[in-house]
Amino acid sequence: MNPKNTPIPEPIAQFTTPATQWSSKPSGREEQPSQLSSSSYGAEVGDLFMTLIHSCQLCGANSFDYLTELQRHAQELAAHPAAWMPWNYHRALEPPGV
């Protein structure tokens, strides 16, 4: 069979709810931060922050509080980055033994 005549397969999943439609879009802007930056380093930093903020939105965390705690606990973050994800950073803030 000629590849040009191959039927197009049906999509595996349809976006049927507003929540899934919203979460499939990384931001509400037309342009990504990487397209607005004047340097590649600035673009990487902007993309990193947009990813962190979007991850917070998806798991229900307050992105401002999350980023603030990352700054306050930079040494702990560097030592144990997996403990400081948006969905579990509250556990890292608890005193030991709680």
Backbone as XML, in Angstrom:
<?xml version="1.0"?>
<chain id="A" units="angstrom">
  <residue number="1" name="MET">
    <atom name="N" x="0.840" y="-1.185" z="0.000"/>
    <atom name="CA" x="0.000" y="0.000" z="0.000"/>
    <atom name="C" x="0.885" y="1.249" z="0.000"/>
  </residue>
  <residue number="2" name="ASN">
    <atom name="N" x="0.526" y="2.203" z="-0.770"/>
    <atom name="CA" x="1.243" y="3.454" z="-0.865"/>
    <atom name="C" x="1.071" y="4.249" z="0.434"/>
  </residue>
  <residue number="3" name="PRO">
    <atom name="N" x="2.171" y="4.774" z="1.033"/>
    <atom name="CA" x="2.038" y="5.540" z="2.276"/>
    <atom name="C" x="1.104" y="6.743" z="2.147"/>
  </residue>
  <residue number="4" name="LYS">
    <atom name="N" x="0.988" y="7.289" z="0.962"/>
    <atom name="CA" x="0.095" y="8.437" z="0.778"/>
    <atom name="C" x="-1.375" y="8.026" z="0.892"/>
  </residue>
  <residue number="5" name="ASN">
    <atom name="N" x="-1.655" y="6.760" z="0.627"/>
    <atom name="CA" x="-3.024" y="6.277" z="0.686"/>
    <atom name="C" x="-3.366" y="5.621" z="2.026"/>
  </residue>
  <residue number="6" name="THR">
    <atom name="N" x="-2.401" y="5.631" z="2.950"/>
    <atom name="CA" x="-2.627" y="5.015" z="4.255"/>
    <atom name="C" x="-3.632" y="5.853" z="5.037"/>
  </residue>
  <residue number="7" name="PRO">
    <atom name="N" x="-4.662" y="5.220" z="5.604"/>
    <atom name="CA" x="-5.637" y="5.998" z="6.372"/>
    <atom name="C" x="-5.012" y="6.566" z="7.645"/>
  </residue>
  <residue number="8" name="ILE">
    <atom name="N" x="-5.480" y="7.710" z="8.044"/>
    <atom name="CA" x="-5.010" y="8.355" z="9.258"/>
    <atom name="C" x="-5.663" y="7.668" z="10.448"/>
  </residue>
  <residue number="9" name="PRO">
    <atom name="N" x="-4.865" y="7.196" z="11.427"/>
    <atom name="CA" x="-5.462" y="6.515" z="12.578"/>
    <atom name="C" x="-6.248" y="7.490" z="13.451"/>
  </residue>
  <residue number="10" name="GLU">
    <atom name="N" x="-7.228" y="6.939" z="14.138"/>
    <atom name="CA" x="-8.018" y="7.740" z="15.064"/>
    <atom name="C" x="-7.149" y="8.128" z="16.255"/>
  </residue>
  <residue number="11" name="PRO">
    <atom name="N" x="-7.363" y="9.304" z="16.824"/>
    <atom name="CA" x="-6.583" y="9.683" z="18.006"/>
    <atom name="C" x="-6.888" y="8.743" z="19.174"/>
  </residue>
  <residue number="12" name="ILE">
    <atom name="N" x="-5.881" y="8.502" z="19.996"/>
    <atom name="CA" x="-6.043" y="7.607" z="21.129"/>
    <atom name="C" x="-6.952" y="8.227" z="22.186"/>
  </residue>
  <residue number="13" name="ALA">
    <atom name="N" x="-6.774" y="9.508" z="22.441"/>
    <atom name="CA" x="-7.579" y="10.173" z="23.473"/>
    <atom name="C" x="-8.058" y="11.509" z="22.952"/>
  </residue>
  <residue number="14" name="GLN">
    <atom name="N" x="-9.227" y="11.880" z="23.342"/>
    <atom name="CA" x="-9.780" y="13.177" z="22.986"/>
    <atom name="C" x="-9.749" y="14.073" z="24.216"/>
  </residue>
  <residue number="15" name="PHE">
    <atom name="N" x="-9.489" y="15.340" z="24.017"/>
    <atom name="CA" x="-9.606" y="16.291" z="25.103"/>
    <atom name="C" x="-11.078" y="16.633" z="25.236"/>
  </residue>
  <residue number="16" name="THR">
    <atom name="N" x="-11.696" y="16.124" z="26.287"/>
    <atom name="CA" x="-13.137" y="16.280" z="26.408"/>
    <atom name="C" x="-13.558" y="17.206" z="27.535"/>
  </residue>
  <residue number="17" name="THR">
    <atom name="N" x="-12.667" y="17.459" z="28.487"/>
    <atom name="CA" x="-13.042" y="18.317" z="29.603"/>
    <atom name="C" x="-12.203" y="19.586" z="29.579"/>
  </residue>
  <residue number="18" name="PRO">
    <atom name="N" x="-12.734" y="20.690" z="30.088"/>
    <atom name="CA" x="-11.943" y="21.920" z="30.115"/>
    <atom name="C" x="-10.645" y="21.765" z="30.896"/>
  </residue>
  <residue number="19" name="ALA">
    <atom name="N" x="-10.637" y="20.949" z="31.954"/>
    <atom name="CA" x="-9.418" y="20.777" z="32.745"/>
    <atom name="C" x="-8.316" y="20.133" z="31.920"/>
  </residue>
  <residue number="20" name="THR">
    <atom name="N" x="-8.651" y="19.113" z="31.137"/>
    <atom name="CA" x="-7.620" y="18.472" z="30.322"/>
    <atom name="C" x="-7.202" y="19.371" z="29.170"/>
  </residue>
  <residue number="21" name="GLN">
    <atom name="N" x="-8.120" y="20.139" z="28.661"/>
    <atom name="CA" x="-7.744" y="21.074" z="27.603"/>
    <atom name="C" x="-6.810" y="22.134" z="28.162"/>
  </residue>
  <residue number="22" name="TRP">
    <atom name="N" x="-7.100" y="22.630" z="29.370"/>
    <atom name="CA" x="-6.270" y="23.674" z="29.960"/>
    <atom name="C" x="-4.893" y="23.132" z="30.302"/>
  </residue>
  <residue number="23" name="SER">
    <atom name="N" x="-4.837" y="21.925" z="30.883"/>
    <atom name="CA" x="-3.545" y="21.405" z="31.325"/>
    <atom name="C" x="-2.657" y="20.996" z="30.160"/>
  </residue>
  <residue number="24" name="SER">
    <atom name="N" x="-3.197" y="20.870" z="28.976"/>
    <atom name="CA" x="-2.367" y="20.517" z="27.833"/>
    <atom name="C" x="-1.628" y="21.729" z="27.276"/>
  </residue>
  <residue number="25" name="LYS">
    <atom name="N" x="-1.974" y="22.910" z="27.753"/>
    <atom name="CA" x="-1.322" y="24.128" z="27.290"/>
    <atom name="C" x="-0.376" y="24.619" z="28.377"/>
  </residue>
  <residue number="26" name="PRO">
    <atom name="N" x="0.910" y="24.808" z="28.071"/>
    <atom name="CA" x="1.854" y="25.190" z="29.113"/>
    <atom name="C" x="1.629" y="26.574" z="29.692"/>
  </residue>
  <residue number="27" name="SER">
    <atom name="N" x="1.067" y="27.476" z="28.934"/>
    <atom name="CA" x="0.802" y="28.798" z="29.491"/>
    <atom name="C" x="-0.348" y="29.429" z="28.720"/>
  </residue>
  <residue number="28" name="GLY">
    <atom name="N" x="-0.867" y="30.495" z="29.268"/>
    <atom name="CA" x="-1.970" y="31.188" z="28.613"/>
    <atom name="C" x="-1.500" y="32.144" z="27.536"/>
  </residue>
  <residue number="29" name="ARG">
    <atom name="N" x="-0.209" y="32.235" z="27.339"/>
    <atom name="CA" x="0.340" y="33.172" z="26.354"/>
    <atom name="C" x="0.512" y="32.509" z="25.005"/>
  </residue>
  <residue number="30" name="GLU">
    <atom name="N" x="0.531" y="33.333" z="23.999"/>
    <atom name="CA" x="0.788" y="32.839" z="22.651"/>
    <atom name="C" x="2.263" y="32.464" z="22.486"/>
  </residue>
  <residue number="31" name="GLU">
    <atom name="N" x="3.150" y="33.208" z="23.166"/>
    <atom name="CA" x="4.581" y="32.990" z="23.005"/>
    <atom name="C" x="5.157" y="32.393" z="24.274"/>
  </residue>
  <residue number="32" name="GLN">
    <atom name="N" x="6.156" y="31.577" z="24.117"/>
    <atom name="CA" x="6.862" y="31.012" z="25.257"/>
    <atom name="C" x="7.927" y="32.011" z="25.705"/>
  </residue>
  <residue number="33" name="PRO">
    <atom name="N" x="8.353" y="31.941" z="26.973"/>
    <atom name="CA" x="9.399" y="32.864" z="27.433"/>
    <atom name="C" x="10.660" y="32.774" z="26.590"/>
  </residue>
  <residue number="34" name="SER">
    <atom name="N" x="10.972" y="31.576" z="26.051"/>
    <atom name="CA" x="12.179" y="31.430" z="25.249"/>
    <atom name="C" x="12.136" y="32.293" z="23.993"/>
  </residue>
  <residue number="35" name="GLN">
    <atom name="N" x="10.941" y="32.619" z="23.520"/>
    <atom name="CA" x="10.827" y="33.452" z="22.331"/>
    <atom name="C" x="10.897" y="34.937" z="22.682"/>
  </residue>
  <residue number="36" name="LEU">
    <atom name="N" x="10.774" y="35.264" z="23.965"/>
    <atom name="CA" x="10.764" y="36.657" z="24.380"/>
    <atom name="C" x="12.104" y="37.103" z="24.948"/>
  </residue>
  <residue number="37" name="SER">
    <atom name="N" x="13.010" y="36.182" z="25.171"/>
    <atom name="CA" x="14.277" y="36.489" z="25.805"/>
    <atom name="C" x="15.294" y="36.964" z="24.779"/>
  </residue>
  <residue number="38" name="SER">
    <atom name="N" x="16.244" y="37.756" z="25.274"/>
    <atom name="CA" x="17.275" y="38.259" z="24.360"/>
    <atom name="C" x="18.531" y="37.381" z="24.358"/>
  </residue>
  <residue number="39" name="SER">
    <atom name="N" x="18.597" y="36.379" z="25.241"/>
    <atom name="CA" x="19.740" y="35.462" z="25.251"/>
    <atom name="C" x="19.252" y="34.039" z="25.476"/>
  </residue>
  <residue number="40" name="SER">
    <atom name="N" x="20.085" y="33.091" z="25.101"/>
    <atom name="CA" x="19.690" y="31.694" z="25.287"/>
    <atom name="C" x="19.649" y="31.336" z="26.769"/>
  </residue>
  <residue number="41" name="TYR">
    <atom name="N" x="20.531" y="31.917" z="27.581"/>
    <atom name="CA" x="20.495" y="31.660" z="29.020"/>
    <atom name="C" x="19.206" y="32.203" z="29.627"/>
  </residue>
  <residue number="42" name="GLY">
    <atom name="N" x="18.827" y="33.418" z="29.251"/>
    <atom name="CA" x="17.574" y="33.993" z="29.724"/>
    <atom name="C" x="16.381" y="33.159" z="29.305"/>
  </residue>
  <residue number="43" name="ALA">
    <atom name="N" x="16.452" y="32.599" z="28.120"/>
    <atom name="CA" x="15.374" y="31.736" z="27.639"/>
    <atom name="C" x="15.278" y="30.471" z="28.489"/>
  </residue>
  <residue number="44" name="GLU">
    <atom name="N" x="16.418" y="29.884" z="28.836"/>
    <atom name="CA" x="16.415" y="28.687" z="29.679"/>
    <atom name="C" x="15.839" y="28.987" z="31.057"/>
  </residue>
  <residue number="45" name="VAL">
    <atom name="N" x="16.223" y="30.111" z="31.637"/>
    <atom name="CA" x="15.713" y="30.493" z="32.955"/>
    <atom name="C" x="14.203" y="30.731" z="32.886"/>
  </residue>
  <residue number="46" name="GLY">
    <atom name="N" x="13.751" y="31.438" z="31.869"/>
    <atom name="CA" x="12.321" y="31.693" z="31.704"/>
    <atom name="C" x="11.534" y="30.409" z="31.519"/>
  </residue>
  <residue number="47" name="ASP">
    <atom name="N" x="12.058" y="29.497" z="30.728"/>
    <atom name="CA" x="11.394" y="28.207" z="30.519"/>
    <atom name="C" x="11.345" y="27.398" z="31.813"/>
  </residue>
  <residue number="48" name="LEU">
    <atom name="N" x="12.426" y="27.455" z="32.593"/>
    <atom name="CA" x="12.460" y="26.740" z="33.865"/>
    <atom name="C" x="11.369" y="27.259" z="34.803"/>
  </residue>
  <residue number="49" name="PHE">
    <atom name="N" x="11.262" y="28.572" z="34.929"/>
    <atom name="CA" x="10.242" y="29.144" z="35.810"/>
    <atom name="C" x="8.830" y="28.846" z="35.319"/>
  </residue>
  <residue number="50" name="MET">
    <atom name="N" x="8.617" y="28.911" z="34.016"/>
    <atom name="CA" x="7.286" y="28.581" z="33.487"/>
    <atom name="C" x="6.937" y="27.123" z="33.767"/>
  </residue>
  <residue number="51" name="THR">
    <atom name="N" x="7.922" y="26.230" z="33.668"/>
    <atom name="CA" x="7.685" y="24.820" z="33.954"/>
    <atom name="C" x="7.346" y="24.620" z="35.424"/>
  </residue>
  <residue number="52" name="LEU">
    <atom name="N" x="8.092" y="25.280" z="36.315"/>
    <atom name="CA" x="7.808" y="25.159" z="37.750"/>
    <atom name="C" x="6.419" y="25.705" z="38.087"/>
  </residue>
  <residue number="53" name="ILE">
    <atom name="N" x="6.080" y="26.852" z="37.534"/>
    <atom name="CA" x="4.772" y="27.460" z="37.806"/>
    <atom name="C" x="3.654" y="26.570" z="37.273"/>
  </residue>
  <residue number="54" name="HIS">
    <atom name="N" x="3.827" y="26.039" z="36.085"/>
    <atom name="CA" x="2.794" y="25.176" z="35.510"/>
    <atom name="C" x="2.652" y="23.882" z="36.321"/>
  </residue>
  <residue number="55" name="SER">
    <atom name="N" x="3.773" y="23.327" z="36.783"/>
    <atom name="CA" x="3.710" y="22.133" z="37.633"/>
    <atom name="C" x="2.949" y="22.420" z="38.923"/>
  </residue>
  <residue number="56" name="CYS">
    <atom name="N" x="3.179" y="23.595" z="39.489"/>
    <atom name="CA" x="2.439" y="23.992" z="40.695"/>
    <atom name="C" x="0.944" y="24.060" z="40.398"/>
  </residue>
  <residue number="57" name="GLN">
    <atom name="N" x="0.587" y="24.636" z="39.284"/>
    <atom name="CA" x="-0.825" y="24.747" z="38.931"/>
    <atom name="C" x="-1.464" y="23.378" z="38.773"/>
  </residue>
  <residue number="58" name="LEU">
    <atom name="N" x="-0.744" y="22.448" z="38.166"/>
    <atom name="CA" x="-1.298" y="21.119" z="37.923"/>
    <atom name="C" x="-1.507" y="20.324" z="39.209"/>
  </residue>
  <residue number="59" name="CYS">
    <atom name="N" x="-0.639" y="20.535" z="40.204"/>
    <atom name="CA" x="-0.780" y="19.758" z="41.443"/>
    <atom name="C" x="-1.478" y="20.553" z="42.547"/>
  </residue>
  <residue number="60" name="GLY">
    <atom name="N" x="-1.904" y="21.771" z="42.261"/>
    <atom name="CA" x="-2.664" y="22.558" z="43.233"/>
    <atom name="C" x="-1.820" y="23.318" z="44.234"/>
  </residue>
  <residue number="61" name="ALA">
    <atom name="N" x="-0.520" y="23.417" z="44.008"/>
    <atom name="CA" x="0.356" y="24.161" z="44.920"/>
    <atom name="C" x="0.354" y="25.643" z="44.544"/>
  </residue>
  <residue number="62" name="ASN">
    <atom name="N" x="0.565" y="26.493" z="45.532"/>
    <atom name="CA" x="0.676" y="27.929" z="45.304"/>
    <atom name="C" x="2.080" y="28.199" z="44.763"/>
  </residue>
  <residue number="63" name="SER">
    <atom name="N" x="2.184" y="28.652" z="43.526"/>
    <atom name="CA" x="3.492" y="28.808" z="42.882"/>
    <atom name="C" x="4.341" y="29.879" z="43.563"/>
  </residue>
  <residue number="64" name="PHE">
    <atom name="N" x="3.735" y="30.947" z="44.060"/>
    <atom name="CA" x="4.506" y="31.991" z="44.744"/>
    <atom name="C" x="5.107" y="31.435" z="46.032"/>
  </residue>
  <residue number="65" name="ASP">
    <atom name="N" x="4.296" y="30.733" z="46.823"/>
    <atom name="CA" x="4.800" y="30.133" z="48.060"/>
    <atom name="C" x="5.902" y="29.114" z="47.759"/>
  </residue>
  <residue number="66" name="TYR">
    <atom name="N" x="5.688" y="28.309" z="46.739"/>
    <atom name="CA" x="6.673" y="27.291" z="46.373"/>
    <atom name="C" x="8.010" y="27.922" z="46.012"/>
  </residue>
  <residue number="67" name="LEU">
    <atom name="N" x="8.001" y="28.897" z="45.125"/>
    <atom name="CA" x="9.253" y="29.537" z="44.703"/>
    <atom name="C" x="9.922" y="30.263" z="45.860"/>
  </residue>
  <residue number="68" name="THR">
    <atom name="N" x="9.121" y="30.850" z="46.744"/>
    <atom name="CA" x="9.671" y="31.524" z="47.930"/>
    <atom name="C" x="10.385" y="30.519" z="48.828"/>
  </residue>
  <residue number="69" name="GLU">
    <atom name="N" x="9.770" y="29.358" z="49.059"/>
    <atom name="CA" x="10.391" y="28.334" z="49.905"/>
    <atom name="C" x="11.652" y="27.772" z="49.259"/>
  </residue>
  <residue number="70" name="LEU">
    <atom name="N" x="11.686" y="27.676" z="47.946"/>
    <atom name="CA" x="12.905" y="27.221" z="47.277"/>
    <atom name="C" x="14.057" y="28.176" z="47.541"/>
  </residue>
  <residue number="71" name="GLN">
    <atom name="N" x="13.772" y="29.467" z="47.533"/>
    <atom name="CA" x="14.823" y="30.452" z="47.818"/>
    <atom name="C" x="15.260" y="30.386" z="49.279"/>
  </residue>
  <residue number="72" name="ARG">
    <atom name="N" x="14.316" y="30.221" z="50.166"/>
    <atom name="CA" x="14.636" y="30.169" z="51.598"/>
    <atom name="C" x="15.440" y="28.922" z="51.969"/>
  </residue>
  <residue number="73" name="HIS">
    <atom name="N" x="15.268" y="27.859" z="51.234"/>
    <atom name="CA" x="15.909" y="26.582" z="51.567"/>
    <atom name="C" x="16.821" y="26.116" z="50.434"/>
  </residue>
  <residue number="74" name="ALA">
    <atom name="N" x="17.614" y="27.027" z="49.899"/>
    <atom name="CA" x="18.457" y="26.719" z="48.740"/>
    <atom name="C" x="19.467" y="25.614" z="49.022"/>
  </residue>
  <residue number="75" name="GLN">
    <atom name="N" x="20.057" y="25.598" z="50.212"/>
    <atom name="CA" x="21.048" y="24.566" z="50.522"/>
    <atom name="C" x="20.407" y="23.187" z="50.618"/>
  </residue>
  <residue number="76" name="GLU">
    <atom name="N" x="19.243" y="23.110" z="51.279"/>
    <atom name="CA" x="18.540" y="21.834" z="51.375"/>
    <atom name="C" x="18.086" y="21.361" z="49.994"/>
  </residue>
  <residue number="77" name="LEU">
    <atom name="N" x="17.646" y="22.304" z="49.172"/>
    <atom name="CA" x="17.225" y="21.991" z="47.804"/>
    <atom name="C" x="18.383" y="21.395" z="47.007"/>
  </residue>
  <residue number="78" name="ALA">
    <atom name="N" x="19.561" y="22.005" z="47.123"/>
    <atom name="CA" x="20.726" y="21.509" z="46.389"/>
    <atom name="C" x="21.125" y="20.113" z="46.865"/>
  </residue>
  <residue number="79" name="ALA">
    <atom name="N" x="20.958" y="19.843" z="48.162"/>
    <atom name="CA" x="21.346" y="18.548" z="48.706"/>
    <atom name="C" x="20.345" y="17.444" z="48.360"/>
  </residue>
  <residue number="80" name="HIS">
    <atom name="N" x="19.051" y="17.774" z="48.344"/>
    <atom name="CA" x="17.999" y="16.778" z="48.117"/>
    <atom name="C" x="16.921" y="17.343" z="47.197"/>
  </residue>
  <residue number="81" name="PRO">
    <atom name="N" x="17.203" y="17.483" z="45.905"/>
    <atom name="CA" x="16.226" y="18.112" z="45.001"/>
    <atom name="C" x="14.906" y="17.357" z="44.887"/>
  </residue>
  <residue number="82" name="ALA">
    <atom name="N" x="14.917" y="16.039" z="45.010"/>
    <atom name="CA" x="13.677" y="15.264" z="44.874"/>
    <atom name="C" x="12.690" y="15.570" z="45.990"/>
  </residue>
  <residue number="83" name="ALA">
    <atom name="N" x="13.172" y="16.048" z="47.116"/>
    <atom name="CA" x="12.291" y="16.377" z="48.241"/>
    <atom name="C" x="11.617" y="17.737" z="48.065"/>
  </residue>
  <residue number="84" name="TRP">
    <atom name="N" x="11.999" y="18.457" z="47.035"/>
    <atom name="CA" x="11.490" y="19.824" z="46.857"/>
    <atom name="C" x="10.681" y="19.992" z="45.579"/>
  </residue>
  <residue number="85" name="MET">
    <atom name="N" x="9.992" y="18.970" z="45.158"/>
    <atom name="CA" x="9.096" y="19.076" z="44.009"/>
    <atom name="C" x="7.814" y="19.781" z="44.443"/>
  </residue>
  <residue number="86" name="PRO">
    <atom name="N" x="7.094" y="20.422" z="43.519"/>
    <atom name="CA" x="5.886" y="21.161" z="43.897"/>
    <atom name="C" x="4.856" y="20.320" z="44.645"/>
  </residue>
  <residue number="87" name="TRP">
    <atom name="N" x="4.788" y="19.023" z="44.364"/>
    <atom name="CA" x="3.767" y="18.174" z="44.976"/>
    <atom name="C" x="4.190" y="17.606" z="46.330"/>
  </residue>
  <residue number="88" name="ASN">
    <atom name="N" x="5.474" y="17.760" z="46.726"/>
    <atom name="CA" x="5.879" y="17.191" z="48.007"/>
    <atom name="C" x="6.751" y="18.104" z="48.863"/>
  </residue>
  <residue number="89" name="TYR">
    <atom name="N" x="6.937" y="19.351" z="48.478"/>
    <atom name="CA" x="7.842" y="20.216" z="49.227"/>
    <atom name="C" x="7.340" y="20.521" z="50.634"/>
  </residue>
  <residue number="90" name="HIS">
    <atom name="N" x="6.030" y="20.394" z="50.871"/>
    <atom name="CA" x="5.496" y="20.650" z="52.209"/>
    <atom name="C" x="6.076" y="19.667" z="53.234"/>
  </residue>
  <residue number="91" name="ARG">
    <atom name="N" x="6.336" y="18.441" z="52.809"/>
    <atom name="CA" x="6.930" y="17.452" z="53.713"/>
    <atom name="C" x="8.342" y="17.851" z="54.096"/>
  </residue>
  <residue number="92" name="ALA">
    <atom name="N" x="9.088" y="18.474" z="53.180"/>
    <atom name="CA" x="10.452" y="18.912" z="53.479"/>
    <atom name="C" x="10.454" y="20.082" z="54.470"/>
  </residue>
  <residue number="93" name="LEU">
    <atom name="N" x="9.351" y="20.816" z="54.548"/>
    <atom name="CA" x="9.252" y="21.946" z="55.470"/>
    <atom name="C" x="8.904" y="21.511" z="56.890"/>
  </residue>
  <residue number="94" name="GLU">
    <atom name="N" x="8.360" y="20.303" z="57.037"/>
    <atom name="CA" x="7.986" y="19.823" z="58.366"/>
    <atom name="C" x="9.220" y="19.528" z="59.193"/>
  </residue>
  <residue number="95" name="PRO">
    <atom name="N" x="9.154" y="19.806" z="60.504"/>
    <atom name="CA" x="10.299" y="19.472" z="61.356"/>
    <atom name="C" x="10.508" y="17.950" z="61.394"/>
  </residue>
  <residue number="96" name="PRO">
    <atom name="N" x="11.734" y="17.505" z="61.579"/>
    <atom name="CA" x="12.007" y="16.065" z="61.623"/>
    <atom name="C" x="11.217" y="15.392" z="62.759"/>
  </residue>
  <residue number="97" name="GLY">
    <atom name="N" x="10.751" y="14.181" z="62.497"/>
    <atom name="CA" x="10.030" y="13.425" z="63.506"/>
    <atom name="C" x="8.544" y="13.702" z="63.549"/>
  </residue>
  <residue number="98" name="VAL">
    <atom name="N" x="8.040" y="14.514" z="62.622"/>
    <atom name="CA" x="6.599" y="14.814" z="62.620"/>
    <atom name="C" x="5.883" y="13.867" z="61.707"/>
  </residue>
</chain>
